[in-house]
Amino acid sequence: MVSHRLANKSLSRPTAHRVLMLRNMVSSLLEHESISTTVAKAKEAQKVAEKVITWGKNGRKQDWDRANMWLLNSQKTLRPLFTTLAERYALRQGGYTRLTLAGHRVGDRAPLAILSLVDSPKDLKYDITARTVGRELALRARARQEDGDGEGARETWWEFRKAVVEGEGDGLDRLMNHHWLDVKTRKNVGKVLAFRPVEITASEEQEEVIKGEEEPPTKDEEATSAAEAAEPERVSVQESNTPVSAFLALSRTHYLATLATLSKSTPTAPSTSSVLKQLTTRLNPSDSKGAPRPVLTVPVDGRRARAGERTQGWEGWAKTDVGRMGPIGLAKGASSRESRRRGAPELD
């Protein structure tokens, strides 16, 4: 038995609608370098985006015509596809996009994903990996400080940077093989920096936040500045516009932010008097609130009317002890089942 129609998913849409939707998604991806959609749509758009970027790398006339026909915003994305993206992915043999899971959509709980171009200023994995490196170094510095090695805690970042920047060989190899980082973190560092071009650095928005040109510093930024001021000054060694140096600069920003967060969230030792006061408050009721009110369950005497039920004819039944007899039993009198069992009630 031959399997058919397994090349791609239909996405519950007819062919014309599905193809136009994929063209729109790929055009938006090349223009903004990052889009958010459902996982199923992102996987289908990822296949098409890989082919379109391959057209840009080939750079032939027929590839230019095919891309011009396929893209909906060719006036914005056609030339960058054959120049910027072709140069960025010249050494890559594939894998130009990355799919990152992003939770579920509100309402129908559909799984969401972020589809982005790798080695771009909006590369989400690049920022997450730099944040992880900064956090691991901050936790190491905090552990040194708790062990009583205050000087070693202050020198943690500079020892790590010196081991990566100085020395023989490639800085990326020294960064990937540093024993202070977790095995998975070192693997992710190799993924985000293996083919990253030299000219790609932090995005303009990140640079403005680092320089503090747009808004006045917040409390978190002030704490980060205080953590940076507490460290000794160092003269930059072998500064260059390389992917490793840009990655270390971003990692240092997250390193200082994590140190500030850890210093703010340090739990203080509870005093004995405060603990006793809390226990006393829990055991003894407060005078202002008074004693708790007793909850009494009062049994209901007689028949209880339900919602929408008529109570006409219940007066005579309520005056006598007729048990479970209702208006129909009262109307029957001595002929009712309850009356025959224990004697007919005397009604007024």
Secondary structure as GFF3:
##gff-version 3
##sequence-region A 1 348
A	DSSP	alpha_helix	15	32	.	.	.	ID=ss1
A	DSSP	beta_strand	34	38	.	.	.	ID=ss2
A	DSSP	alpha_helix	39	58	.	.	.	ID=ss3
A	DSSP	alpha_helix	61	70	.	.	.	ID=ss4
A	DSSP	alpha_helix	74	82	.	.	.	ID=ss5
A	DSSP	alpha_helix	84	88	.	.	.	ID=ss6
A	DSSP	beta_strand	97	104	.	.	.	ID=ss7
A	DSSP	beta_strand	111	117	.	.	.	ID=ss8
A	DSSP	alpha_helix	124	146	.	.	.	ID=ss9
A	DSSP	alpha_helix	150	154	.	.	.	ID=ss10
A	DSSP	alpha_helix	156	165	.	.	.	ID=ss11
A	DSSP	alpha_helix	171	176	.	.	.	ID=ss12
A	DSSP	alpha_helix	183	193	.	.	.	ID=ss13
A	DSSP	alpha_helix	204	211	.	.	.	ID=ss14
A	DSSP	alpha_helix	219	230	.	.	.	ID=ss15
A	DSSP	alpha_helix	243	264	.	.	.	ID=ss16
A	DSSP	alpha_helix	272	283	.	.	.	ID=ss17
A	DSSP	alpha_helix	315	319	.	.	.	ID=ss18
A	DSSP	alpha_helix	327	332	.	.	.	ID=ss19
A	DSSP	three_ten_helix	333	335	.	.	.	ID=ss20
A	DSSP	alpha_helix	337	342	.	.	.	ID=ss21
###
